[in-house]
Amino acid sequence: MSPRFPGLALALVLAAACGSEKPRPGYAPRHLILVTVSGLRADHTSFHLYPRPTTWLDFDGGQRALGKALSLDDLAREGVNFARAYSPSGDTNAALASLFTGRSPLETGVLDGTQSLPSDVPTMAEAFSAAGFETVAFVSSPEAQLSSADGLSAGLERGFGRFFLGGSDVQALGEAVTWVTKRDWGTGQSTFAWVHLEGPTFPFEPGSFPGPDGPVDYATLFGDPAYAGPADGGAAFRESAADLSPEDAQRIEALYDGEVALANRALTYFLDYFLYVGQQSALWRESVFAFAGLHGVSLPSRGPHPDLRSGWGRTDTLGEGVHAVPLILRHPDSLTGSRVLGETVELVDLAPTLFDWFELAQPASASGRSLLAVTDSYRPRTFPPGPAVAIRADGSWSLRTEKHRLRLLADGQQELTLFDLERDPAEREDLAPSHPELVADLLEAFDRYLAAHPPHPSLLDRGFQVARPVK
């Protein structure tokens, strides 16, 4: 494939011949702010063209001129927005393990929250700590109310000098704000800070948050005031409702969107403190901001889709709503390429990207790809294409190409299903019976993926097997 910038490629060849490499343009980053959010669907963010302003905030012209517009829409506009980013799992623990290691769930051995990250799998935090970075984490997890050893902290705390595990997003953000305001930013030490929010996960029960004109009730932000039905987004209603009316489905979707908007507003609160503290320095300018949704969540279908009429609020569907996630990288001074990218990328690509960006050694075991190959124009290089694969703890899997999804559920029948996502984004029409040659091609692609991503020995010790179709 020819380079996108042939003139620049020639200049680089000449520079290499002279014994030098063209330096990265702009202001080099010194700090990394990583924010992850569970439950966040890409198709319900307004920077992915969702009609409701879930990730937009109304900043005036003066605030924007001062660089104080910090909603996710603004950060996506100023950074690089990946239009086709995918999570390898609908489980928060598994998705985080892959994000922090650059390995697939098969390679980490973490398929759900019952497994800890094996000690022989190096993490991104360990690499940044070894490079002299201060490493801090502020993590929201309901399991933290039980024990700091439970839930998504298992193994992910390695490499962090400080690891705060709170029982809510408010607790995690409050600790993060306190750290930002009390830290001495004049020491010269670089920082890797991770903030994780539970975000819009089930149940969908958004609360309120202070606004410029008083508290904003996010439970009613997008709802129809005339709705008087029973849907409340909670577990009791889901278990008792055998079916949903169109109005019920719209109400649940509005509650979910309120959760998304609340997470966006709360994150802006933290970033506003970060910007305020750094006003007298180049702190914000020196910081790479990386934002990743870890997985989405199923929502009620408004059409004839029996699996999602009553099974909403799930993260194990292996469908587009769960596995298509938002991914943003922001550092305008050193990102020189396009602002919206259509390449198929995965969360496992984030760690190799950050290692590359901060010029840290890449772990030999990482199977992810550096996204700087597609975000940078200053040094053209190849970006190996590939499908996006998701794996469940029971062996079920999904392979997503640019146009299709091939899926196999470990449900006893072991039948392959195929969907054309351009024509049928809701995945209602199974094309597998009528397209056996395409199914065979995609199954071969999945087998190549398995060969390139061997399972961690701990999975083999537990007897894990990837589901195979019944012939």
N, C-alpha and C positions, 0 to 999 in steps of 0.2 A: 504494500500500500504506500503510495507516495505521500510525503509530508504535506501537511496543510499549509506550511509556510516555507516554500522551497528556497526563497532568498535568504531567510534566516538560517535555514539548514546549511547553506553554503558558507555563510559567515561563521557558523560554529565549526565547520570543518577547517576553515582557514585558521581560526583561533586555536584549535587543537593542534594544528600543525606547528604553530608558534609556541607550543608548550603552555598554553593558558586556556581557561574556560571562561566563557562569558558569565559574569556574576549575575545572580538573581536581581532583577530590578526592584527599585522602591526601598521601603523601610523594612529591614529584617525583623521577623517576629521573635519575641523573647519569652512570652507567656502563652499558656494554653488554657482556655476555658472550654470545657466539654460539658454540654447539657444533654441528658437523655430523658426521654419521657415515655412511659408505658401507655399503651392503649390508643396511641395517636395515629389515626388513619390519614394517609396522604390526601385522599380525595375529600376530606372534610377540613382542609386548610385553605384559606382564601388565596394564599400565594400559589396554590395549585388550581386556581380558578373556581373554587367552590363559591356559590352565589352568596352565602351568608358570610358576614365579616368576622369569622371566628378567630383569625390571627391578625386582625387589623385593629389599630387604635387611632383615634382622631387627634393627631398632633397638629398644632397650628404651624404657620409658616416660620415663626420665630424659633420654635423648638426644633424644627427640621434644620434651619440654618445653623443652629448651634450643635447639631449632631445629637440631639436628645430624643430622636425618634427611634425607639428600640423595640418595637413590636417585631414579631417573627416575619411579618410581611416586609418591614423595613430592612431587617437583617438579610432576608432572602434577596431583596432588590440590590443591596450593597455588596452581596457576596455571590456565591455560586450555588444555584439551586438544581439539584439532581432530580429530574422529572421521572426517572425510572429507577428508584432505589428500593431494594427489597431486603427484608429481614429473613434470616435462616430459620426462625422459629417463632411460634406464637407464645412461647414461654419467656418471661422476662429474664429469668436466670440464664437460660441457654443463649438468648440473644446477647446479653451482656458479656457472657464468657467469650462468645465469638468476636464481639466488637473489641474487647480488650486484648485479645490474643492474635487476631488476624487469622484464626483457624475456624473451620466449619464446626458445627456441633458434633459431627462424627469424630473430628480430630481432637476436640477438647475433651470428649467423653461426658459433656454436660448436655443432657437432653431435656431436663426439667429441673424443678427446684429441689428434687430429692438427692441430687448429686452435687458434691463440692468440686471445685476446679482442682484437678490433680496437681500435685506439687511440682511435677516435671514439665508443666506447661507454663512458660514465662508470660508475664503480663506487661502491658504497656506502662503501668505505673512503676513497676520494678525497673524498667529501662530508663524512664525519666528520672527516677530517684538516683539510679547509678550514675546518671549524667550530671548530678548536682542540683537538680530541680527540687524546690520545696513541693511536696505532694500532699494535697488535702482533698478530702471527699466529704460531701454532705448529701446523704442518701435518705430518701423517704421510702419506708417499707412498713406495712402493717405488721409484718412478722417481728419487727423490732420491739414491739410491745411484749413479746414473749421472751426472746433471748437474742443477744447480739450474734450468736452463732447460727441463727436460723435464716432462711430465706435467701435473698439475693446477695447477702454479704459473704456467702460461703466461698472462700478462696479469693474473692475479688478485693479483699482488704489488703492483700499482699502488695507491698511497695508504697503504700500510703503512710506518710509520717503521722497524719491525723485522719481518722476515719470515723465520722459522726454518723450514726444510724438512728434516725428518728421515726416516729410512728405516723407522721403526716407530712404533706408537702409544706405546710406552714412551719413546722419545726425545722425541716431541712433548710428552707430558705432563710428562716430567722438566724440559724447558726451561720449560714453562708454570709449574710449581711454583716453580722457581728465580726466575722473573720476579716472581711474586706475593710471594714472601718478601723479595725484595731491593728492590722498588719502594718509593719514598717516597710513601705514600698521603696525606701531609699537605700536599702541594703545592697542592691545590685543583683540579688539572687533571683533567678528565673523561677516561675511557678507553674505547676500543673494542677488546676483545680477542677474537680468533677462535681457536678450537681445532678442528682437524679430525682425526678418527680414521678409519683404514681400516676398522676394525670387523669385522663378520662377513661379509667377502667370501670368495669361493672362493680357495684351498682351505680347507675347514673343519677347522682344526687348532688348537683352543684350547689354550693352555698353562695355567700355574698362576699364582696371585696370592696374596700374603700375606693371611691371614685372622686373626681374633682367637685361633684355636686352632691356628695353623700354616698352611702353604701349602694352598690349595684347588686341586685338579686339576679344571679346568673341562671337560676332555675326558671325564671320567667322571661329571660332576655329575648329568646327566639320563639317562645310558645304562643299559640293562638289563645288570646284572652277569653274567647268564647268556649273553649274546650272545657267540658264538665264531666269527662269520663274518668275511669278508675286508674288509668296508666300513670305510674309514678316513677318508673325506672328502677324499682327495687326488686329484691329477690322474691319477696312474698307475692308480688303481682305476677312476676314471670312464671312462678310455679303454679299459680292458680288460674292463669289465663290460658285456656285451651286454644284460643285463636285470638287474633287481633283485628279490630276494625281499621280501616285506613286512617281514621282520626287518632286511634291509639298508636299506630306506627309513627305517625307524624309527631305525636307528643314525645315519644321515646327518643326519636331522632333529635328533636329540639332540646331535650335534656342533655343528650350526648354533646350536642354543639355548644351548649352552655358550659359543660365541663371543659371543652377545648378552649373556649374563650377565657374561662377562668384561669386555666394553666398559662395561657398567653399573657394575661394581665399580671399574674403573680411573678412570672419570669421577668417581665419588664421592670417590676419593682426591684428585683435583685440587680439587674443590669444598670438601672438608674443609679443605684448606690455605687456600683463599680465605676461608672462614668464620673460621678461626682467626686469620688476619692481621687480619681486620676486626672482631674481638671488641671492641676498644676504640674502635671508631668505628661509623658507620652504613653501612659499606661494602656489606654484603650487602643491607641495606634500600634502599640507593640504587642498586642494580644491577638492570637488566632482564636476565633469563636467557632466552635464546631457544635452543631445541633443535630441530634438524631432521634427520630421516633424509633422505638424498639420493636413494636408490632402494633397492629390495629386491633379492632374488636368487631365482631359481627353485629349488624343492626337489622331490625325487622325489615323484611322485604314487603314492598307495596304491591307486588305482583304474585303470580303463582309459583312460588319457590318454597315448597313445604319445609325444607330444612331450616329456613330462616324466619318462618312465621312465628314460631314460638321459641326457637333456639337462639335467640339473640343474646348478646352479651358474652359470647364465647370467643376464645382466642385459638381454638384448635381446629378450625374449619379448613385450613390449608387453601383458603380462597384469597382473592385479590384484596378484599377489605382488611384482612389480617396482615398480609405480607407486604403490601405496598406501603412504604413509610416515607415521611419527609426526611431529607438530608440536606443540610446547609453547611457550607464552609465560608467564613467571612474573614478576610484580611485584605482590603482593597489595595494596600500598598505593595503586596507581593503576588497577588493573583492577577494574571494578565490575560487570561483566556475568555471564553464565552461565559455569559451569566446564567443561562439555562441550558443544561446539557441533557441530551436524550439517550446517552449510552446506558445500557443495563448494568447497574452496579449493585453491590451488596454491602451490608454492614461490615463484613469481614475485610473489606477494602479500606476501612477507616484507619486502623492501626498502622498498616504499611504506609499510608499517606502521611500520617503525622510523623512517623519515623523519618520519612524522606524529607519532609518540610523542615524539621528541626535538625536534620543531618545527624541522626542517630543510626547506629548499626541496625540493619534489618535482621530479626531472628530468622535463622535458616529454616525453621519449622513453619513459618507463616505462609499460608497459601493465598492470602488476599493480594490484591494488586494496588499499587500506588495510583491514586486518582490524579496526582499531579501530571500524569501523562495526558490527561484530557483537560485539566484546568489551567495549565501553563501554556503560554504561547512562546515564551522566551527560549525554550529548549525542546523542540519537537522530539517525540519518542513514541514508540508503539504502545498501544493498550490492548492486550489480548482479550478479545471478546469471549463471552461465555454465558451460559444460562444462569438463572437464579434458582437455587434449590433450597427447599425447606424440608426439615425432617422432624417427625414427632417421636416421642419416647416409645410408642408402641410399634414403631417401624414404618408407619405411614409416611408418604412423601409426596412432594409436588415439584415438578420441573417447569419453570417459566421461561419461555423464549420471548422474543420481541412481540410475537403475535399470538402464541398458543400457550396453554397450560395443560400438561399431562399430570394426572393425579392417580394415586393408588392408595386406598384406605385398607388398613389391616383389620377388616371387619368380618373375616371369615369367607367372604365371597371373593376377595382379592381381584376385583375387576378394575381394569384401567378405564379412566374417563378422560375425555379430551374436549377442550373448549377453545373456540376462536374468540379471543378477548377483544379484538377490534370490532367484531360484529355482535358479540354476545358478552358484554362486560359483566353482566350479572351471573354468568355461568349457569344458564338454565338448560341449554341444549347440548347433550352429549354427542359428540361427533365420532367417537371411537368406533362404533359399529360400521360407519360408512367410510372411514378413512384408515383402513388397516396399515397401509404403507407409511403414512405419516406417524402413526402410533409406533410402528417398528423403528423408524428413524429416531424419534424422540427417546424411545426406550434405549437405543444404542447410545445416545448422548448421555443418558443417565448412567449407564454402565461405565462410560468413560469418566464421568464425574466420580463415581465410586472408586475407580482405579487410581484417580489422582488425589483422592481424599481418604486415605485408609483410616479405619476406626482406631481410636485410642485403645490400648490393651485393656483398660478398665471396662470398656463396653463389652469386649469379648469375654472378659471374666464374668460379667453379669448375664451372659447368654443372649445379648442383644442381636437381633437380626433385622436387616432391612426387608420390608415386605416385597414379595415377588408375585407377579400375576399367576393365577391358576390357568394353566393352558387348557 
